[in-house]
Amino acid sequence: MGRWKTVIGPKLKARRFENQKTEVKIGTNILNKMTELGRPKFEVIA
């Protein structure tokens, strides 16, 4: 939740519920992409 508030902000900007749902989906996709970029990739050598 702390990371969400840091990146996206403490409050939703949209007023209508449908728009709020879209805003949350976009924010979730952004955070997932940022997490994916920071995650190490492992490869089997032997």
VEXNU-55685 format. One line per 5 residues: their letters; for each residue x, y, z of N, C-alpha, C, O. Coordinates in Angstrom, 3 decimals. Layout:
VEXNU-55685
A) X Y Z X Y Z X Y Z X Y Z  ... $
end
This chain:
VEXNU-55685
MGRWK) 0.830 -1.196 0.000 0.000 0.000 0.000 0.871 1.256 0.000 0.543 2.253 -0.643  1.974 1.191 0.723 2.876 2.341 0.756 3.454 2.657 -0.608 3.572 3.823 -0.988  3.815 1.617 -1.344 4.354 1.831 -2.694 3.279 2.424 -3.596 3.563 3.306 -4.405  2.047 1.944 -3.459 0.933 2.483 -4.253 0.796 3.980 -4.008 0.702 4.760 -4.955  0.783 4.385 -2.732 0.609 5.793 -2.402 1.779 6.637 -2.885 1.598 7.794 -3.263 $
TVIGP) 2.981 6.062 -2.874 4.146 6.800 -3.342 4.084 7.041 -4.844 4.357 8.147 -5.312  3.726 6.008 -5.597 3.754 6.102 -7.064 2.474 6.729 -7.604 2.537 7.639 -8.431  1.326 6.262 -7.154 0.043 6.677 -7.716 -0.535 7.889 -6.986 -1.100 8.782 -7.618  -0.399 7.922 -5.687 -0.944 9.012 -4.892 -1.904 8.475 -3.845 -2.375 7.344 -3.959  -2.198 9.274 -2.825 -3.037 8.794 -1.728 -4.528 8.701 -2.061 -5.266 7.983 -1.386 $
KLKAR) -4.975 9.415 -3.089 -6.403 9.416 -3.415 -6.620 9.179 -4.903 -5.746 9.446 -5.727  -7.797 8.674 -5.224 -8.180 8.536 -6.627 -8.618 9.897 -7.151 -9.234 10.681 -6.428  -8.303 10.170 -8.389 -8.640 11.473 -8.994 -10.042 11.470 -9.607 -10.720 12.497 -9.638  -10.467 10.294 -10.095 -11.749 10.206 -10.788 -12.911 10.314 -9.801 -12.787 9.919 -8.642  -14.023 10.844 -10.261 -15.208 10.996 -9.408 -16.186 9.837 -9.561 -16.725 9.342 -8.571 $
RFENQ) -16.417 9.403 -10.799 -17.366 8.315 -11.032 -16.728 6.979 -10.717 -15.531 6.783 -10.927  -17.545 6.052 -10.206 -17.044 4.748 -9.785 -16.435 3.977 -10.943 -15.401 3.330 -10.778  -17.062 4.035 -12.119 -16.530 3.332 -13.286 -15.136 3.859 -13.642 -14.239 3.083 -13.973  -14.965 5.154 -13.572 -13.672 5.755 -13.873 -12.642 5.418 -12.788 -11.458 5.255 -13.082  -13.094 5.315 -11.539 -12.200 4.928 -10.454 -11.686 3.509 -10.667 -10.515 3.226 -10.414 $
KTEVK) -12.564 2.609 -11.135 -12.135 1.236 -11.400 -11.070 1.214 -12.490 -10.095 0.468 -12.394  -11.253 2.026 -13.522 -10.264 2.111 -14.599 -8.945 2.670 -14.070 -7.872 2.183 -14.426  -9.027 3.680 -13.230 -7.831 4.289 -12.653 -7.046 3.271 -11.815 -5.816 3.242 -11.863  -7.746 2.454 -11.064 -7.093 1.429 -10.239 -6.441 0.370 -11.122 -5.338 -0.085 -10.822  -7.105 -0.030 -12.204 -6.523 -1.022 -13.120 -5.237 -0.494 -13.743 -4.255 -1.228 -13.852 $
IGTNI) -5.235 0.765 -14.149 -4.048 1.365 -14.746 -2.916 1.423 -13.720 -1.775 1.076 -14.026  -3.237 1.860 -12.509 -2.225 1.932 -11.455 -1.650 0.574 -11.112 -0.447 0.447 -10.883  -2.494 -0.440 -11.074 -2.040 -1.798 -10.784 -1.117 -2.298 -11.879 -0.096 -2.921 -11.589  -1.457 -2.035 -13.125 -0.590 -2.443 -14.238 0.768 -1.758 -14.170 1.793 -2.380 -14.450  0.780 -0.496 -13.805 2.042 0.245 -13.671 2.904 -0.365 -12.579 4.093 -0.606 -12.788 $
LNKMT) 2.312 -0.618 -11.407 3.082 -1.194 -10.310 3.582 -2.595 -10.636 4.704 -2.950 -10.275  2.765 -3.391 -11.312 3.198 -4.729 -11.702 4.376 -4.664 -12.669 5.310 -5.460 -12.567  4.336 -3.723 -13.602 5.425 -3.569 -14.560 6.706 -3.130 -13.846 7.787 -3.631 -14.156  6.596 -2.204 -12.899 7.762 -1.753 -12.148 8.349 -2.893 -11.319 9.569 -3.026 -11.235  7.503 -3.711 -10.709 7.966 -4.847 -9.923 8.659 -5.858 -10.822 9.692 -6.418 -10.453 $
ELGRP) 8.096 -6.094 -11.998 8.666 -7.044 -12.944 10.048 -6.579 -13.417 10.950 -7.401 -13.581  10.218 -5.298 -13.635 11.507 -4.772 -14.089 12.585 -4.923 -13.027 13.756 -5.098 -13.362  12.213 -4.858 -11.752 13.177 -4.954 -10.665 13.447 -6.371 -10.198 14.330 -6.585 -9.367  12.711 -7.339 -10.708 12.852 -8.732 -10.281 13.977 -9.399 -11.066 14.021 -9.289 -12.291  14.895 -10.096 -10.370 15.979 -10.776 -11.095 15.460 -11.959 -11.899 14.462 -12.586 -11.544 $
KFEVI) 16.164 -12.250 -12.996 15.828 -13.388 -13.833 16.864 -14.471 -13.615 18.064 -14.202 -13.659  16.413 -15.695 -13.379 17.305 -16.803 -13.120 17.354 -17.721 -14.329 16.344 -17.950 -14.995  18.542 -18.242 -14.601 18.721 -19.193 -15.692 19.444 -20.416 -15.175 20.341 -20.306 -14.338  19.057 -21.588 -15.671 19.721 -22.826 -15.312 20.980 -22.941 -16.166 20.912 -22.866 -17.393  22.127 -23.123 -15.515 23.401 -23.201 -16.231 23.763 -24.657 -16.549 24.174 -24.970 -17.666 $
A) 23.610 -25.528 -15.575 24.032 -26.924 -15.778 22.860 -27.812 -16.121 23.034 -29.013 -16.324 $
end
